[in-house]
Structures are given as structure tokens and as C-alpha cells.
Amino acid sequence: MPHRLDVPAYLNRIGYKGPLTPSGETLRLLHLHHLYTVPFENLDIALGRPIVMDSDAFVHKIVEQSRGGFCYELNGAFARLLTEIGFRVTLLAARVAREDGVAGAEFAHLALRVDSEMPCIRQPWLVDVGFGDCFLEPLLLEAGVEQTQANGRFRIAQAGSSLQLEKQQPDASWKTEYLFTLQPRQLLDFAEMCGFHQTSPESYFTHQRICSMATPTGRITLRDRNLTVTRNRLRRTRTLRSETEWQTTLRRHFGLNPEPLFGAA
């Protein structure tokens, strides 16, 4: 059984001092704070450190070690926080769309359905703090509704027996990000794909070191030594000169401390 969550420590980690009533506004603020403070990163994979499907380990890494993680870790830990606050959280399995639009393997991504236990609130939300450059605020979990946010327009569409998350492109077309169903899942259901992402040469995460985080004006992403900063839709990329500069960038832009990160596992 998971250990009791230290809610104040988690809230301090994401810099949140707002209300804790399990409402839509609380969820929106928590979602934003998480995205602005906890990076999406795969550095443990690059270092050969196993990631296991254990929500206590996720919380320890993110809260106590001030780290980030990839989807299973980020959404797994966030689910613990939301549950403790009083939301009802359901783990959802998603299939990430490739560039050609074809959906990949089941359990390749973990997303969340979140419901409020407040009697006056019946609307469920799609919540995801672990998919990189995607929606910033929770989406109403309702097919066919276009939802505009600071970083774009999104919608959830029916796709046979599945639902698909779509983002509008500059040419006004819609690109599928991932497909999912509302079938409740358990954390261990994702264990096989979590292992695949860490070890397979076919996995996106085994080819490069990635660290990315949303900002109030855009996003900052570090892929190996290529640093991309998007600010007010203006995107600039430069190549870092050395490993030392790479580690300095981790500290300066993502709040990651290189000393314990690259010390003994």
C-alpha cells in the first residue's frame, strides 16, 4: 500500500498556495503549477537507472529529489496529489499517434480522467501533466467541443470505440496527439510499456536526453545539447558548447541539481 502523501511538501514543490477545494478552478491551477515547475525529462533512462511502476517512487523523485520524469511518473504522482485533495482520479491508457497519424501501442502513454466529488460538479476532465507540449489546462472530457487555451486549440473527438485528443495546426487542420478509452486502468498495467520505453532501440526515449518544461510565455526544451526557447510564439534554438554548459542549463532553466543527479545512483 502506498505511503501517506505529504501534501504540503508536494504543494511546496510546485509552488502552489491556492485553494484546495476539489473544484474545476483548483484543478486548473494545480495543473498549471505542475507544468511550470516539474519538467518532462528522461535523464534516468539515459543514465541507465531503472524506473519502476511505483507511485511512492514517483513522488519521492519529484517532490523530495526535485526531479521531473516522463508520463508514468508525472501523471502517476499527480494522481496521488489529486486523490489526496479529494478528486476522483481514473488512470487511462493512451496510444500515441505517429507522424503519419497511425496510433502506436496500447499503454504507451498514461493520462488521467478526473472527477470532482463535489455534488454541484458533474463534469469530468482530461488531465495530463506528462505529454510535453500539449494542453496547459485540463480539458472538459466531452467529445466535439473545441477548447481554446493560451498555447492553442484542442478538442476530443470520437474515433470508433476510442476517443482521440486533437490539436489544431497553423493551417487550421487537426492533428491527433493520442487515442484513449475511458476504461479504468491500474498502474501495473503500464509496466511492460514502461520497460519498453527505457530499453528498446525503437523507443523515442533511448535515443536522446530530453528535458522540457512549459513557461508562462511558451516552452523551454533541451534535447541533448540543443536548447530551444519559445517565447511569445518566437522560437530560437542554439547548441550548447560543452557538457558543463549542459549541466548548468539543467540547473538554471529546469531547477535540476546536477551533483546528486550524476552522483552515485
N, C-alpha and C positions, 0 to 999 in steps of 0.2 A: 504494500500500500504506500502511495506517495507520502512524503513528509508534509507537515502543515506548511503552507506557503507563508513567507514573511512579506505580507502585502506592503507595509511601509517601505521596506527595502527595495521592493520592485518598483514602487511608485517613485522613489528617490532616484533609482537608476534611469528612469525615463523622464525625470524632471516634471512629474505631474503633481499639481497641488489643488486640482479642481474637485468638484463634487463626485461622490461615489454612489449616488442613486443609480440603479441599473436602468437608465433611460437611454434613448437614442442619442441625446447630446453628450452624455458621459461616454458612451461607446465611441462616438465621433472623435472626441478629444483624446481619449486613450489611444485610439488608432493612429492619429496624427503624431502624438508624442512618441509613440513607439517607432514609427517610421523615421522620425527626425533624430533619434538618439541611438538606435540599435542597428548596426549595419548588417546588410546581407553579405556574408563572406564565407569562403570555403577554405580558409587557411589551414584548418586541421587536416583536411583531405590532402592538401599539398605537403603537409608535414608528416603524413602517414599515421596520424593519430585517429584511432577508430571512433566513430560516432555511433552510439547505440541508442535504441528507441526507449529512452528512459526520461520521463518528464522532469524528475529531480535533477538529472544531469543537465538537462537543457536550462533549467532555472539557475543552477549553480554557475554554469558557464556565462550566461547572460547577465545575471544580477551580481553575483559575487566576484566573478572574474572580469566584469565589464567588457565582455566579448559580444560578438554577433553570432551568426550561424546561417544555415540555409533553411529551406521551408519547413522541414520537420521540426527543427529546433525552435525557430522563431514562432511559428504558429502553435507548436506544442506547448511552449512556455506561456504564450499569450492566452491560450485556452485556460491554463491553470489560473491566471490572474483574473480573467473574466468570470470564471466559475466561482472563485472565492468572493468576488464582489457581489454576485447574485444573479448573473446572467445564466441562461441555459445554453450550453455550447455543445454542438454536434460536430465531430470530425468528419470531413468529406474527402473522398478520393477524387483526384482530377487527372486527366490525361492532357499533357501539354501539346499544343499544336506546333507542328514543324513549319518551316517557311513555306512549304507547299500546301499548308492547310490541313494535312493529314494528322490525326491525333496519334500521339505516342502511346506508351504502355500505361495500363492502369496502375494507380498508386505512385506515379511519378511525381505527383505534387499533392501536398496536404493543404486544404483550405478549411474554412470554418463556417458553419451556419450558427448564428447567434440569435437567440430569442430573449426577450425580457420577461421576467416573472411578474412584472407589474400588471395588474388587471386591466389597466386602461391602454396597454400597448400590446397589440397582437401582430405587428408587422415583423417578420424575420429579416435578418440582414445577411449578406455575404461579406465575410470579413477575411482579410488576407494581409498579413504584415511580412510575408515571406516570398513574394514573387517579383522582386526587383522593381523595375519601372512600370508600375501599374496604378490602379486607383489609390488615391490618398485617403479617402474617407469610405466608411462602409457603404455598400450598395444595397438598396432595397432588393430583397430576393423576390423579384417579380418579373416574369418574362415580358418582353416587349416594351419596357419603359426605358426611354433614353434618359441618362442621368449625367449632367454636366458638372465637372469639377475643375479645379484650378489647372490641372495638367491634362485635361482632355474630356471627351465624351465617351461614355460607356453604356453598354446595355447587356442584358441577359436574354438570350434567345432560346426558344425551344428547338431541339435538334433530335428528333425521334424520341427515344426514351430518356435522352440526356438533356442537360442544359448546357449552353456554351456562353462563356464570357467573351464579349467582343469590345474592341476599342476602335473608335473612328479614326481613319487615317487622314492626312492632309488633303487627299483628293476626294474626301467625303465617303470613300468605301469603308467597309467594316472588316477588321482583321480579327480572327478568332485567336484568343490567348490560350484558353484551355476549356475542355469539356468536363462536366462533372454530373453526378447524380446526387440525390438527397438521401441515399441510403446511409444510415449511421455506420461509422467505422470505429475500430479500436486502434490504439497507437501501434500495437504489434502487427497489425495488418500491413503496415508500411515498411516492415523490417527488411524484406527482400530487396525492395527497390532502393532503400537507403543504402544497403550494402553495394548494390549495383552502381549507384552514383559515386561511391567512394573508390571503386576498384576497376570498373570496366573502362577499356580504352574507347568505348562508344559513348561514355558519359561526358557531357559538356564540362563537368567539374574536375575531371582528371587532366585536362589539357592546359589550364592556366590558373594562376592565382587571381581571385576576384574579391573585391571589396567595394560595396556600393551603398549609398545612403541618400534618401531624399532630403532636400533642404527646403526652407520656405520659399526660395526663389527658383528651385529646379532640382538638380541632382549632381552628385559628385561620384565618379566611378574610377576605380583603379584596377586595370587588367594588366597583370604582370607589371611592367614599368610604364605603361601608357595611362596617363592621368587625364580624364575628361571631366570638365566642369561645365555644366549647363546652368546658365543664369538668365532668367527672363527670356527663355527660348533661344538665347545665343549660346552656341556650343563651341568650346575650344578644347583642343587636345594637345598635349605635349608629352615627350618621352623623358622620363627621369634618367639622370645620368649614372646613378650607382645604386647598389643595394642599400647603402647608408641613407641615401635620399628617399628610397622606397620606404624604409622603416620610419624615417622622420615624417613622411606623409601619412602613414598609418596613425601616428600619434596626433598629428596636427589636425587632420581633417576627419578622422573617424574615432578618435578617443581611445585607440588601442595602444597598449603599452608593449613595445617590442621586447623588453627584457624578459618578463615571465613567459611571453608568447613563444620566444625562441630559446628559452632555457630548457631545462630537463622536463620531459613530458610527465 
